[in-house]
Amino acid sequence: MKKYYVYILASKRNGTIYIGLTNDLERRILQHKNKTFKGFTEKYDVHLLVYFEDFESYQEAYSRERQMKKWKREWKLNLIEKDNPSWKDLSEDWYS
């Protein structure tokens, strides 16, 4: 079964953050790290995967992404720090 992911990238601890949605998290994060996409994440060097959630349906993931994008910055930071207090790049061991 296909999964969908809502993820948060950061430039550094407490730095610029970006929220996105994808159906292939490893591929998408690699695209951000390689700066394949022109735009926000490339411009602000946002490439550290600091949080993600997975969903069974696109609609659930889309709704969650929209909800999180409307949140105050403080809420987003609290969400990250609840599970990842050191802001570790969760994808650091994915690629060799």
PDB file of N, CA, C and O in Angstrom, chain B, residues numbered from 101:
ATOM      1  N   MET B 101       0.842  -1.191   0.000  1.00  0.00           N
ATOM      2  CA  MET B 101       0.000   0.000   0.000  1.00  0.00           C
ATOM      3  C   MET B 101       0.884   1.251   0.000  1.00  0.00           C
ATOM      4  O   MET B 101       1.876   1.323   0.727  1.00  0.00           O
ATOM      5  N   LYS B 102       0.519   2.212  -0.808  1.00  0.00           N
ATOM      6  CA  LYS B 102       1.256   3.459  -0.919  1.00  0.00           C
ATOM      7  C   LYS B 102       1.054   4.301   0.341  1.00  0.00           C
ATOM      8  O   LYS B 102      -0.045   4.361   0.892  1.00  0.00           O
ATOM      9  N   LYS B 103       2.126   4.946   0.785  1.00  0.00           N
ATOM     10  CA  LYS B 103       2.060   5.862   1.923  1.00  0.00           C
ATOM     11  C   LYS B 103       2.331   7.273   1.441  1.00  0.00           C
ATOM     12  O   LYS B 103       2.939   7.497   0.394  1.00  0.00           O
ATOM     13  N   TYR B 104       1.865   8.204   2.232  1.00  0.00           N
ATOM     14  CA  TYR B 104       2.095   9.625   1.980  1.00  0.00           C
ATOM     15  C   TYR B 104       2.731  10.216   3.221  1.00  0.00           C
ATOM     16  O   TYR B 104       2.442   9.797   4.342  1.00  0.00           O
ATOM     17  N   TYR B 105       3.594  11.185   3.015  1.00  0.00           N
ATOM     18  CA  TYR B 105       4.370  11.752   4.112  1.00  0.00           C
ATOM     19  C   TYR B 105       4.240  13.270   4.151  1.00  0.00           C
ATOM     20  O   TYR B 105       4.298  13.944   3.122  1.00  0.00           O
ATOM     21  N   VAL B 106       4.066  13.783   5.348  1.00  0.00           N
ATOM     22  CA  VAL B 106       4.182  15.210   5.609  1.00  0.00           C
ATOM     23  C   VAL B 106       5.485  15.354   6.378  1.00  0.00           C
ATOM     24  O   VAL B 106       5.724  14.639   7.351  1.00  0.00           O
ATOM     25  N   TYR B 107       6.324  16.279   5.938  1.00  0.00           N
ATOM     26  CA  TYR B 107       7.653  16.380   6.529  1.00  0.00           C
ATOM     27  C   TYR B 107       8.017  17.831   6.801  1.00  0.00           C
ATOM     28  O   TYR B 107       7.476  18.758   6.199  1.00  0.00           O
ATOM     29  N   ILE B 108       8.953  17.994   7.730  1.00  0.00           N
ATOM     30  CA  ILE B 108       9.486  19.318   8.035  1.00  0.00           C
ATOM     31  C   ILE B 108      10.987  19.283   7.818  1.00  0.00           C
ATOM     32  O   ILE B 108      11.693  18.433   8.361  1.00  0.00           O
ATOM     33  N   LEU B 109      11.458  20.222   7.015  1.00  0.00           N
ATOM     34  CA  LEU B 109      12.888  20.428   6.797  1.00  0.00           C
ATOM     35  C   LEU B 109      13.306  21.701   7.521  1.00  0.00           C
ATOM     36  O   LEU B 109      12.501  22.611   7.716  1.00  0.00           O
ATOM     37  N   ALA B 110      14.573  21.753   7.914  1.00  0.00           N
ATOM     38  CA  ALA B 110      15.105  22.947   8.570  1.00  0.00           C
ATOM     39  C   ALA B 110      16.481  23.269   7.992  1.00  0.00           C
ATOM     40  O   ALA B 110      17.182  22.387   7.495  1.00  0.00           O
ATOM     41  N   SER B 111      16.851  24.534   8.063  1.00  0.00           N
ATOM     42  CA  SER B 111      18.184  24.940   7.622  1.00  0.00           C
ATOM     43  C   SER B 111      19.213  24.653   8.718  1.00  0.00           C
ATOM     44  O   SER B 111      20.374  24.359   8.433  1.00  0.00           O
ATOM     45  N   LYS B 112      18.773  24.742   9.967  1.00  0.00           N
ATOM     46  CA  LYS B 112      19.594  24.476  11.157  1.00  0.00           C
ATOM     47  C   LYS B 112      18.644  24.499  12.347  1.00  0.00           C
ATOM     48  O   LYS B 112      17.453  24.763  12.181  1.00  0.00           O
ATOM     49  N   ARG B 113      19.147  24.230  13.525  1.00  0.00           N
ATOM     50  CA  ARG B 113      18.304  24.275  14.722  1.00  0.00           C
ATOM     51  C   ARG B 113      17.698  25.673  14.862  1.00  0.00           C
ATOM     52  O   ARG B 113      18.409  26.678  14.834  1.00  0.00           O
ATOM     53  N   ASN B 114      16.394  25.718  15.010  1.00  0.00           N
ATOM     54  CA  ASN B 114      15.637  26.971  15.126  1.00  0.00           C
ATOM     55  C   ASN B 114      15.808  27.891  13.920  1.00  0.00           C
ATOM     56  O   ASN B 114      15.588  29.098  14.018  1.00  0.00           O
ATOM     57  N   GLY B 115      16.200  27.318  12.788  1.00  0.00           N
ATOM     58  CA  GLY B 115      16.396  28.112  11.584  1.00  0.00           C
ATOM     59  C   GLY B 115      15.130  28.169  10.740  1.00  0.00           C
ATOM     60  O   GLY B 115      14.018  28.015  11.246  1.00  0.00           O
ATOM     61  N   THR B 116      15.319  28.388   9.468  1.00  0.00           N
ATOM     62  CA  THR B 116      14.217  28.422   8.513  1.00  0.00           C
ATOM     63  C   THR B 116      13.630  27.023   8.391  1.00  0.00           C
ATOM     64  O   THR B 116      14.368  26.041   8.310  1.00  0.00           O
ATOM     65  N   ILE B 117      12.288  26.929   8.377  1.00  0.00           N
ATOM     66  CA  ILE B 117      11.657  25.623   8.233  1.00  0.00           C
ATOM     67  C   ILE B 117      10.726  25.603   7.024  1.00  0.00           C
ATOM     68  O   ILE B 117      10.235  26.632   6.562  1.00  0.00           O
ATOM     69  N   TYR B 118      10.510  24.390   6.537  1.00  0.00           N
ATOM     70  CA  TYR B 118       9.676  24.162   5.360  1.00  0.00           C
ATOM     71  C   TYR B 118       8.847  22.909   5.616  1.00  0.00           C
ATOM     72  O   TYR B 118       9.362  21.910   6.120  1.00  0.00           O
ATOM     73  N   ILE B 119       7.574  22.963   5.270  1.00  0.00           N
ATOM     74  CA  ILE B 119       6.685  21.810   5.404  1.00  0.00           C
ATOM     75  C   ILE B 119       6.280  21.356   4.015  1.00  0.00           C
ATOM     76  O   ILE B 119       5.862  22.163   3.185  1.00  0.00           O
ATOM     77  N   GLY B 120       6.406  20.051   3.764  1.00  0.00           N
ATOM     78  CA  GLY B 120       6.063  19.509   2.460  1.00  0.00           C
ATOM     79  C   GLY B 120       5.289  18.209   2.555  1.00  0.00           C
ATOM     80  O   GLY B 120       5.086  17.661   3.639  1.00  0.00           O
ATOM     81  N   LEU B 121       4.858  17.722   1.386  1.00  0.00           N
ATOM     82  CA  LEU B 121       4.065  16.502   1.258  1.00  0.00           C
ATOM     83  C   LEU B 121       4.613  15.706   0.083  1.00  0.00           C
ATOM     84  O   LEU B 121       4.903  16.275  -0.970  1.00  0.00           O
ATOM     85  N   THR B 122       4.758  14.385   0.255  1.00  0.00           N
ATOM     86  CA  THR B 122       5.265  13.531  -0.811  1.00  0.00           C
ATOM     87  C   THR B 122       4.769  12.106  -0.632  1.00  0.00           C
ATOM     88  O   THR B 122       4.290  11.733   0.439  1.00  0.00           O
ATOM     89  N   ASN B 123       4.890  11.306  -1.697  1.00  0.00           N
ATOM     90  CA  ASN B 123       4.578   9.887  -1.584  1.00  0.00           C
ATOM     91  C   ASN B 123       5.862   9.044  -1.625  1.00  0.00           C
ATOM     92  O   ASN B 123       5.796   7.815  -1.595  1.00  0.00           O
ATOM     93  N   ASP B 124       7.023   9.698  -1.694  1.00  0.00           N
ATOM     94  CA  ASP B 124       8.310   9.005  -1.672  1.00  0.00           C
ATOM     95  C   ASP B 124       9.299   9.880  -0.895  1.00  0.00           C
ATOM     96  O   ASP B 124       9.997  10.718  -1.466  1.00  0.00           O
ATOM     97  N   LEU B 125       9.338   9.661   0.412  1.00  0.00           N
ATOM     98  CA  LEU B 125      10.101  10.550   1.293  1.00  0.00           C
ATOM     99  C   LEU B 125      11.597  10.530   0.992  1.00  0.00           C
ATOM    100  O   LEU B 125      12.229  11.585   0.940  1.00  0.00           O
ATOM    101  N   GLU B 126      12.166   9.349   0.794  1.00  0.00           N
ATOM    102  CA  GLU B 126      13.609   9.287   0.536  1.00  0.00           C
ATOM    103  C   GLU B 126      13.995  10.025  -0.738  1.00  0.00           C
ATOM    104  O   GLU B 126      14.978  10.767  -0.758  1.00  0.00           O
ATOM    105  N   ARG B 127      13.223   9.823  -1.801  1.00  0.00           N
ATOM    106  CA  ARG B 127      13.499  10.518  -3.065  1.00  0.00           C
ATOM    107  C   ARG B 127      13.371  12.028  -2.902  1.00  0.00           C
ATOM    108  O   ARG B 127      14.223  12.785  -3.367  1.00  0.00           O
ATOM    109  N   ARG B 128      12.303  12.459  -2.240  1.00  0.00           N
ATOM    110  CA  ARG B 128      12.064  13.898  -2.094  1.00  0.00           C
ATOM    111  C   ARG B 128      13.139  14.569  -1.251  1.00  0.00           C
ATOM    112  O   ARG B 128      13.585  15.668  -1.578  1.00  0.00           O
ATOM    113  N   ILE B 129      13.556  13.923  -0.175  1.00  0.00           N
ATOM    114  CA  ILE B 129      14.588  14.523   0.669  1.00  0.00           C
ATOM    115  C   ILE B 129      15.905  14.618  -0.102  1.00  0.00           C
ATOM    116  O   ILE B 129      16.617  15.616   0.009  1.00  0.00           O
ATOM    117  N   LEU B 130      16.227  13.598  -0.874  1.00  0.00           N
ATOM    118  CA  LEU B 130      17.437  13.643  -1.695  1.00  0.00           C
ATOM    119  C   LEU B 130      17.362  14.792  -2.703  1.00  0.00           C
ATOM    120  O   LEU B 130      18.364  15.458  -2.962  1.00  0.00           O
ATOM    121  N   GLN B 131      16.184  15.022  -3.266  1.00  0.00           N
ATOM    122  CA  GLN B 131      16.016  16.149  -4.194  1.00  0.00           C
ATOM    123  C   GLN B 131      16.276  17.475  -3.477  1.00  0.00           C
ATOM    124  O   GLN B 131      16.914  18.368  -4.035  1.00  0.00           O
ATOM    125  N   HIS B 132      15.786  17.605  -2.252  1.00  0.00           N
ATOM    126  CA  HIS B 132      16.053  18.835  -1.485  1.00  0.00           C
ATOM    127  C   HIS B 132      17.546  18.966  -1.193  1.00  0.00           C
ATOM    128  O   HIS B 132      18.114  20.047  -1.349  1.00  0.00           O
ATOM    129  N   LYS B 133      18.180  17.882  -0.773  1.00  0.00           N
ATOM    130  CA  LYS B 133      19.609  17.935  -0.443  1.00  0.00           C
ATOM    131  C   LYS B 133      20.463  18.274  -1.672  1.00  0.00           C
ATOM    132  O   LYS B 133      21.465  18.980  -1.562  1.00  0.00           O
ATOM    133  N   ASN B 134      20.060  17.767  -2.835  1.00  0.00           N
ATOM    134  CA  ASN B 134      20.798  18.039  -4.077  1.00  0.00           C
ATOM    135  C   ASN B 134      20.359  19.339  -4.746  1.00  0.00           C
ATOM    136  O   ASN B 134      20.885  19.707  -5.797  1.00  0.00           O
ATOM    137  N   LYS B 135      19.407  20.025  -4.145  1.00  0.00           N
ATOM    138  CA  LYS B 135      18.891  21.304  -4.651  1.00  0.00           C
ATOM    139  C   LYS B 135      18.357  21.160  -6.070  1.00  0.00           C
ATOM    140  O   LYS B 135      18.565  22.025  -6.920  1.00  0.00           O
ATOM    141  N   THR B 136      17.654  20.034  -6.309  1.00  0.00           N
ATOM    142  CA  THR B 136      17.050  19.762  -7.609  1.00  0.00           C
ATOM    143  C   THR B 136      15.923  20.741  -7.907  1.00  0.00           C
ATOM    144  O   THR B 136      15.741  21.159  -9.051  1.00  0.00           O
ATOM    145  N   PHE B 137      15.169  21.104  -6.877  1.00  0.00           N
ATOM    146  CA  PHE B 137      14.065  22.041  -7.048  1.00  0.00           C
ATOM    147  C   PHE B 137      14.561  23.464  -6.874  1.00  0.00           C
ATOM    148  O   PHE B 137      15.262  23.773  -5.911  1.00  0.00           O
ATOM    149  N   LYS B 138      14.200  24.313  -7.796  1.00  0.00           N
ATOM    150  CA  LYS B 138      14.502  25.733  -7.639  1.00  0.00           C
ATOM    151  C   LYS B 138      13.392  26.320  -6.782  1.00  0.00           C
ATOM    152  O   LYS B 138      12.218  26.002  -6.971  1.00  0.00           O
ATOM    153  N   GLY B 139      13.757  27.156  -5.862  1.00  0.00           N
ATOM    154  CA  GLY B 139      12.727  27.770  -5.025  1.00  0.00           C
ATOM    155  C   GLY B 139      13.165  27.917  -3.584  1.00  0.00           C
ATOM    156  O   GLY B 139      14.349  28.071  -3.284  1.00  0.00           O
ATOM    157  N   PHE B 140      12.184  27.866  -2.700  1.00  0.00           N
ATOM    158  CA  PHE B 140      12.367  28.193  -1.291  1.00  0.00           C
ATOM    159  C   PHE B 140      13.478  27.384  -0.625  1.00  0.00           C
ATOM    160  O   PHE B 140      14.389  27.962  -0.033  1.00  0.00           O
ATOM    161  N   THR B 141      13.417  26.056  -0.714  1.00  0.00           N
ATOM    162  CA  THR B 141      14.393  25.240   0.015  1.00  0.00           C
ATOM    163  C   THR B 141      15.805  25.404  -0.531  1.00  0.00           C
ATOM    164  O   THR B 141      16.776  25.322   0.222  1.00  0.00           O
ATOM    165  N   GLU B 142      15.924  25.632  -1.823  1.00  0.00           N
ATOM    166  CA  GLU B 142      17.245  25.887  -2.403  1.00  0.00           C
ATOM    167  C   GLU B 142      17.762  27.250  -1.951  1.00  0.00           C
ATOM    168  O   GLU B 142      18.915  27.373  -1.538  1.00  0.00           O
ATOM    169  N   LYS B 143      16.923  28.260  -2.028  1.00  0.00           N
ATOM    170  CA  LYS B 143      17.323  29.635  -1.698  1.00  0.00           C
ATOM    171  C   LYS B 143      17.782  29.767  -0.248  1.00  0.00           C
ATOM    172  O   LYS B 143      18.757  30.460   0.042  1.00  0.00           O
ATOM    173  N   TYR B 144      17.063  29.088   0.672  1.00  0.00           N
ATOM    174  CA  TYR B 144      17.362  29.235   2.097  1.00  0.00           C
ATOM    175  C   TYR B 144      18.134  28.045   2.671  1.00  0.00           C
ATOM    176  O   TYR B 144      18.263  27.927   3.889  1.00  0.00           O
ATOM    177  N   ASP B 145      18.647  27.163   1.811  1.00  0.00           N
ATOM    178  CA  ASP B 145      19.452  26.007   2.205  1.00  0.00           C
ATOM    179  C   ASP B 145      18.750  25.178   3.281  1.00  0.00           C
ATOM    180  O   ASP B 145      19.335  24.842   4.310  1.00  0.00           O
ATOM    181  N   VAL B 146      17.500  24.862   3.021  1.00  0.00           N
ATOM    182  CA  VAL B 146      16.674  24.076   3.939  1.00  0.00           C
ATOM    183  C   VAL B 146      16.760  22.619   3.482  1.00  0.00           C
ATOM    184  O   VAL B 146      16.180  22.251   2.461  1.00  0.00           O
ATOM    185  N   HIS B 147      17.489  21.785   4.245  1.00  0.00           N
ATOM    186  CA  HIS B 147      17.764  20.425   3.772  1.00  0.00           C
ATOM    187  C   HIS B 147      17.818  19.366   4.869  1.00  0.00           C
ATOM    188  O   HIS B 147      18.013  18.190   4.564  1.00  0.00           O
ATOM    189  N   LEU B 148      17.652  19.742   6.126  1.00  0.00           N
ATOM    190  CA  LEU B 148      17.706  18.773   7.225  1.00  0.00           C
ATOM    191  C   LEU B 148      16.299  18.262   7.533  1.00  0.00           C
ATOM    192  O   LEU B 148      15.411  19.043   7.875  1.00  0.00           O
ATOM    193  N   LEU B 149      16.102  16.968   7.413  1.00  0.00           N
ATOM    194  CA  LEU B 149      14.811  16.373   7.747  1.00  0.00           C
ATOM    195  C   LEU B 149      14.723  16.255   9.264  1.00  0.00           C
ATOM    196  O   LEU B 149      15.429  15.445   9.865  1.00  0.00           O
ATOM    197  N   VAL B 150      13.865  17.053   9.883  1.00  0.00           N
ATOM    198  CA  VAL B 150      13.788  17.070  11.348  1.00  0.00           C
ATOM    199  C   VAL B 150      12.496  16.461  11.885  1.00  0.00           C
ATOM    200  O   VAL B 150      12.377  16.225  13.088  1.00  0.00           O
ATOM    201  N   TYR B 151      11.520  16.202  11.000  1.00  0.00           N
ATOM    202  CA  TYR B 151      10.248  15.631  11.451  1.00  0.00           C
ATOM    203  C   TYR B 151       9.491  15.087  10.250  1.00  0.00           C
ATOM    204  O   TYR B 151       9.557  15.653   9.159  1.00  0.00           O
ATOM    205  N   PHE B 152       8.765  13.980  10.451  1.00  0.00           N
ATOM    206  CA  PHE B 152       7.838  13.518   9.421  1.00  0.00           C
ATOM    207  C   PHE B 152       6.764  12.639  10.033  1.00  0.00           C
ATOM    208  O   PHE B 152       6.951  12.045  11.095  1.00  0.00           O
ATOM    209  N   GLU B 153       5.640  12.568   9.344  1.00  0.00           N
ATOM    210  CA  GLU B 153       4.522  11.706   9.697  1.00  0.00           C
ATOM    211  C   GLU B 153       4.115  10.964   8.432  1.00  0.00           C
ATOM    212  O   GLU B 153       4.262  11.490   7.329  1.00  0.00           O
ATOM    213  N   ASP B 154       3.596   9.720   8.589  1.00  0.00           N
ATOM    214  CA  ASP B 154       3.121   8.999   7.412  1.00  0.00           C
ATOM    215  C   ASP B 154       1.620   8.755   7.519  1.00  0.00           C
ATOM    216  O   ASP B 154       1.059   8.652   8.609  1.00  0.00           O
ATOM    217  N   PHE B 155       0.989   8.666   6.347  1.00  0.00           N
ATOM    218  CA  PHE B 155      -0.461   8.528   6.236  1.00  0.00           C
ATOM    219  C   PHE B 155      -0.801   7.493   5.180  1.00  0.00           C
ATOM    220  O   PHE B 155      -0.035   7.270   4.242  1.00  0.00           O
ATOM    221  N   GLU B 156      -1.947   6.868   5.338  1.00  0.00           N
ATOM    222  CA  GLU B 156      -2.428   5.868   4.388  1.00  0.00           C
ATOM    223  C   GLU B 156      -3.081   6.505   3.160  1.00  0.00           C
ATOM    224  O   GLU B 156      -3.078   5.919   2.078  1.00  0.00           O
ATOM    225  N   SER B 157      -3.641   7.703   3.329  1.00  0.00           N
ATOM    226  CA  SER B 157      -4.327   8.329   2.194  1.00  0.00           C
ATOM    227  C   SER B 157      -3.757   9.714   1.908  1.00  0.00           C
ATOM    228  O   SER B 157      -3.278  10.419   2.796  1.00  0.00           O
ATOM    229  N   TYR B 158      -3.832  10.070   0.634  1.00  0.00           N
ATOM    230  CA  TYR B 158      -3.385  11.400   0.224  1.00  0.00           C
ATOM    231  C   TYR B 158      -4.194  12.476   0.925  1.00  0.00           C
ATOM    232  O   TYR B 158      -3.634  13.480   1.365  1.00  0.00           O
ATOM    233  N   GLN B 159      -5.500  12.287   1.036  1.00  0.00           N
ATOM    234  CA  GLN B 159      -6.361  13.308   1.635  1.00  0.00           C
ATOM    235  C   GLN B 159      -5.977  13.588   3.087  1.00  0.00           C
ATOM    236  O   GLN B 159      -5.952  14.742   3.515  1.00  0.00           O
ATOM    237  N   GLU B 160      -5.677  12.526   3.845  1.00  0.00           N
ATOM    238  CA  GLU B 160      -5.245  12.711   5.244  1.00  0.00           C
ATOM    239  C   GLU B 160      -3.947  13.520   5.297  1.00  0.00           C
ATOM    240  O   GLU B 160      -3.816  14.456   6.086  1.00  0.00           O
ATOM    241  N   ALA B 161      -3.001  13.145   4.452  1.00  0.00           N
ATOM    242  CA  ALA B 161      -1.714  13.831   4.433  1.00  0.00           C
ATOM    243  C   ALA B 161      -1.877  15.288   4.004  1.00  0.00           C
ATOM    244  O   ALA B 161      -1.282  16.187   4.598  1.00  0.00           O
ATOM    245  N   TYR B 162      -2.675  15.513   2.986  1.00  0.00           N
ATOM    246  CA  TYR B 162      -2.909  16.872   2.500  1.00  0.00           C
ATOM    247  C   TYR B 162      -3.549  17.739   3.587  1.00  0.00           C
ATOM    248  O   TYR B 162      -3.155  18.889   3.785  1.00  0.00           O
ATOM    249  N   SER B 163      -4.531  17.185   4.281  1.00  0.00           N
ATOM    250  CA  SER B 163      -5.198  17.926   5.358  1.00  0.00           C
ATOM    251  C   SER B 163      -4.221  18.277   6.473  1.00  0.00           C
ATOM    252  O   SER B 163      -4.247  19.387   7.004  1.00  0.00           O
ATOM    253  N   ARG B 164      -3.355  17.321   6.827  1.00  0.00           N
ATOM    254  CA  ARG B 164      -2.369  17.555   7.877  1.00  0.00           C
ATOM    255  C   ARG B 164      -1.353  18.609   7.443  1.00  0.00           C
ATOM    256  O   ARG B 164      -0.987  19.479   8.233  1.00  0.00           O
ATOM    257  N   GLU B 165      -0.900  18.537   6.203  1.00  0.00           N
ATOM    258  CA  GLU B 165       0.045  19.540   5.703  1.00  0.00           C
ATOM    259  C   GLU B 165      -0.566  20.935   5.776  1.00  0.00           C
ATOM    260  O   GLU B 165       0.075  21.873   6.250  1.00  0.00           O
ATOM    261  N   ARG B 166      -1.798  21.071   5.309  1.00  0.00           N
ATOM    262  CA  ARG B 166      -2.478  22.377   5.339  1.00  0.00           C
ATOM    263  C   ARG B 166      -2.628  22.879   6.775  1.00  0.00           C
ATOM    264  O   ARG B 166      -2.427  24.061   7.054  1.00  0.00           O
ATOM    265  N   GLN B 167      -2.984  21.963   7.687  1.00  0.00           N
ATOM    266  CA  GLN B 167      -3.134  22.335   9.092  1.00  0.00           C
ATOM    267  C   GLN B 167      -1.813  22.860   9.660  1.00  0.00           C
ATOM    268  O   GLN B 167      -1.776  23.915  10.293  1.00  0.00           O
ATOM    269  N   MET B 168      -0.732  22.114   9.426  1.00  0.00           N
ATOM    270  CA  MET B 168       0.572  22.486   9.985  1.00  0.00           C
ATOM    271  C   MET B 168       1.096  23.790   9.396  1.00  0.00           C
ATOM    272  O   MET B 168       1.735  24.575  10.097  1.00  0.00           O
ATOM    273  N   LYS B 169       0.834  24.023   8.128  1.00  0.00           N
ATOM    274  CA  LYS B 169       1.307  25.260   7.504  1.00  0.00           C
ATOM    275  C   LYS B 169       0.629  26.500   8.092  1.00  0.00           C
ATOM    276  O   LYS B 169       1.182  27.598   8.026  1.00  0.00           O
ATOM    277  N   LYS B 170      -0.560  26.329   8.663  1.00  0.00           N
ATOM    278  CA  LYS B 170      -1.282  27.446   9.272  1.00  0.00           C
ATOM    279  C   LYS B 170      -0.852  27.716  10.716  1.00  0.00           C
ATOM    280  O   LYS B 170      -1.177  28.760  11.281  1.00  0.00           O
ATOM    281  N   TRP B 171      -0.126  26.777  11.304  1.00  0.00           N
ATOM    282  CA  TRP B 171       0.281  26.903  12.702  1.00  0.00           C
ATOM    283  C   TRP B 171       1.245  28.055  12.915  1.00  0.00           C
ATOM    284  O   TRP B 171       1.952  28.487  12.004  1.00  0.00           O
ATOM    285  N   LYS B 172       1.250  28.543  14.162  1.00  0.00           N
ATOM    286  CA  LYS B 172       2.258  29.506  14.584  1.00  0.00           C
ATOM    287  C   LYS B 172       3.615  28.797  14.592  1.00  0.00           C
ATOM    288  O   LYS B 172       3.695  27.586  14.800  1.00  0.00           O
ATOM    289  N   ARG B 173       4.658  29.558  14.366  1.00  0.00           N
ATOM    290  CA  ARG B 173       6.015  28.997  14.349  1.00  0.00           C
ATOM    291  C   ARG B 173       6.314  28.241  15.640  1.00  0.00           C
ATOM    292  O   ARG B 173       6.914  27.167  15.603  1.00  0.00           O
ATOM    293  N   GLU B 174       5.905  28.786  16.769  1.00  0.00           N
ATOM    294  CA  GLU B 174       6.166  28.148  18.067  1.00  0.00           C
ATOM    295  C   GLU B 174       5.596  26.730  18.121  1.00  0.00           C
ATOM    296  O   GLU B 174       6.236  25.828  18.662  1.00  0.00           O
ATOM    297  N   TRP B 175       4.412  26.528  17.573  1.00  0.00           N
ATOM    298  CA  TRP B 175       3.794  25.199  17.568  1.00  0.00           C
ATOM    299  C   TRP B 175       4.615  24.223  16.732  1.00  0.00           C
ATOM    300  O   TRP B 175       4.796  23.066  17.110  1.00  0.00           O
ATOM    301  N   LYS B 176       5.113  24.704  15.585  1.00  0.00           N
ATOM    302  CA  LYS B 176       5.934  23.859  14.721  1.00  0.00           C
ATOM    303  C   LYS B 176       7.227  23.455  15.433  1.00  0.00           C
ATOM    304  O   LYS B 176       7.635  22.295  15.379  1.00  0.00           O
ATOM    305  N   LEU B 177       7.863  24.413  16.097  1.00  0.00           N
ATOM    306  CA  LEU B 177       9.096  24.125  16.822  1.00  0.00           C
ATOM    307  C   LEU B 177       8.836  23.121  17.940  1.00  0.00           C
ATOM    308  O   LEU B 177       9.638  22.213  18.158  1.00  0.00           O
ATOM    309  N   ASN B 178       7.722  23.278  18.647  1.00  0.00           N
ATOM    310  CA  ASN B 178       7.371  22.337  19.718  1.00  0.00           C
ATOM    311  C   ASN B 178       7.151  20.934  19.169  1.00  0.00           C
ATOM    312  O   ASN B 178       7.550  19.955  19.800  1.00  0.00           O
ATOM    313  N   LEU B 179       6.523  20.823  18.006  1.00  0.00           N
ATOM    314  CA  LEU B 179       6.284  19.525  17.384  1.00  0.00           C
ATOM    315  C   LEU B 179       7.616  18.843  17.057  1.00  0.00           C
ATOM    316  O   LEU B 179       7.793  17.656  17.329  1.00  0.00           O
ATOM    317  N   ILE B 180       8.534  19.584  16.482  1.00  0.00           N
ATOM    318  CA  ILE B 180       9.855  19.040  16.160  1.00  0.00           C
ATOM    319  C   ILE B 180      10.564  18.587  17.437  1.00  0.00           C
ATOM    320  O   ILE B 180      11.065  17.465  17.508  1.00  0.00           O
ATOM    321  N   GLU B 181      10.603  19.450  18.431  1.00  0.00           N
ATOM    322  CA  GLU B 181      11.396  19.183  19.630  1.00  0.00           C
ATOM    323  C   GLU B 181      10.805  18.099  20.525  1.00  0.00           C
ATOM    324  O   GLU B 181      11.513  17.528  21.354  1.00  0.00           O
ATOM    325  N   LYS B 182       9.517  17.812  20.368  1.00  0.00           N
ATOM    326  CA  LYS B 182       8.896  16.735  21.151  1.00  0.00           C
ATOM    327  C   LYS B 182       9.558  15.390  20.833  1.00  0.00           C
ATOM    328  O   LYS B 182       9.855  14.616  21.744  1.00  0.00           O
ATOM    329  N   ASP B 183       9.789  15.109  19.546  1.00  0.00           N
ATOM    330  CA  ASP B 183      10.379  13.839  19.120  1.00  0.00           C
ATOM    331  C   ASP B 183      11.851  13.942  18.723  1.00  0.00           C
ATOM    332  O   ASP B 183      12.546  12.928  18.658  1.00  0.00           O
ATOM    333  N   ASN B 184      12.325  15.143  18.458  1.00  0.00           N
ATOM    334  CA  ASN B 184      13.690  15.324  17.959  1.00  0.00           C
ATOM    335  C   ASN B 184      14.317  16.558  18.616  1.00  0.00           C
ATOM    336  O   ASN B 184      14.581  17.553  17.942  1.00  0.00           O
ATOM    337  N   PRO B 185      14.555  16.493  19.938  1.00  0.00           N
ATOM    338  CA  PRO B 185      15.029  17.674  20.662  1.00  0.00           C
ATOM    339  C   PRO B 185      16.386  18.206  20.204  1.00  0.00           C
ATOM    340  O   PRO B 185      16.688  19.383  20.406  1.00  0.00           O
ATOM    341  N   SER B 186      17.200  17.358  19.594  1.00  0.00           N
ATOM    342  CA  SER B 186      18.520  17.809  19.139  1.00  0.00           C
ATOM    343  C   SER B 186      18.514  18.270  17.680  1.00  0.00           C
ATOM    344  O   SER B 186      19.549  18.680  17.155  1.00  0.00           O
ATOM    345  N   TRP B 187      17.358  18.206  17.028  1.00  0.00           N
ATOM    346  CA  TRP B 187      17.211  18.600  15.623  1.00  0.00           C
ATOM    347  C   TRP B 187      18.139  17.777  14.728  1.00  0.00           C
ATOM    348  O   TRP B 187      18.712  18.302  13.773  1.00  0.00           O
ATOM    349  N   LYS B 188      18.284  16.507  15.035  1.00  0.00           N
ATOM    350  CA  LYS B 188      19.098  15.584  14.241  1.00  0.00           C
ATOM    351  C   LYS B 188      18.473  15.446  12.847  1.00  0.00           C
ATOM    352  O   LYS B 188      17.251  15.442  12.704  1.00  0.00           O
ATOM    353  N   ASP B 189      19.316  15.334  11.837  1.00  0.00           N
ATOM    354  CA  ASP B 189      18.828  15.073  10.479  1.00  0.00           C
ATOM    355  C   ASP B 189      18.403  13.609  10.423  1.00  0.00           C
ATOM    356  O   ASP B 189      19.249  12.716  10.431  1.00  0.00           O
ATOM    357  N   LEU B 190      17.111  13.364  10.368  1.00  0.00           N
ATOM    358  CA  LEU B 190      16.572  12.008  10.414  1.00  0.00           C
ATOM    359  C   LEU B 190      16.922  11.188   9.174  1.00  0.00           C
ATOM    360  O   LEU B 190      16.756   9.968   9.171  1.00  0.00           O
ATOM    361  N   SER B 191      17.399  11.841   8.136  1.00  0.00           N
ATOM    362  CA  SER B 191      17.753  11.135   6.901  1.00  0.00           C
ATOM    363  C   SER B 191      19.256  10.928   6.749  1.00  0.00           C
ATOM    364  O   SER B 191      19.706  10.476   5.696  1.00  0.00           O
ATOM    365  N   GLU B 192      20.032  11.244   7.760  1.00  0.00           N
ATOM    366  CA  GLU B 192      21.499  11.223   7.596  1.00  0.00           C
ATOM    367  C   GLU B 192      22.063   9.847   7.255  1.00  0.00           C
ATOM    368  O   GLU B 192      23.134   9.761   6.654  1.00  0.00           O
ATOM    369  N   ASP B 193      21.374   8.776   7.620  1.00  0.00           N
ATOM    370  CA  ASP B 193      21.863   7.426   7.327  1.00  0.00           C
ATOM    371  C   ASP B 193      21.182   6.784   6.106  1.00  0.00           C
ATOM    372  O   ASP B 193      21.422   5.611   5.818  1.00  0.00           O
ATOM    373  N   TRP B 194      20.362   7.518   5.408  1.00  0.00           N
ATOM    374  CA  TRP B 194      19.601   6.953   4.284  1.00  0.00           C
ATOM    375  C   TRP B 194      20.431   6.774   3.024  1.00  0.00           C
ATOM    376  O   TRP B 194      20.162   5.873   2.230  1.00  0.00           O
ATOM    377  N   TYR B 195      21.425   7.610   2.832  1.00  0.00           N
ATOM    378  CA  TYR B 195      22.163   7.632   1.573  1.00  0.00           C
ATOM    379  C   TYR B 195      23.625   7.315   1.846  1.00  0.00           C
ATOM    380  O   TYR B 195      24.187   7.755   2.849  1.00  0.00           O
ATOM    381  N   SER B 196      24.232   6.558   0.961  1.00  0.00           N
ATOM    382  CA  SER B 196      25.643   6.234   1.164  1.00  0.00           C
ATOM    383  C   SER B 196      26.522   6.926   0.149  1.00  0.00           C
ATOM    384  O   SER B 196      27.742   6.763   0.175  1.00  0.00           O
TER     385      SER B 196
END
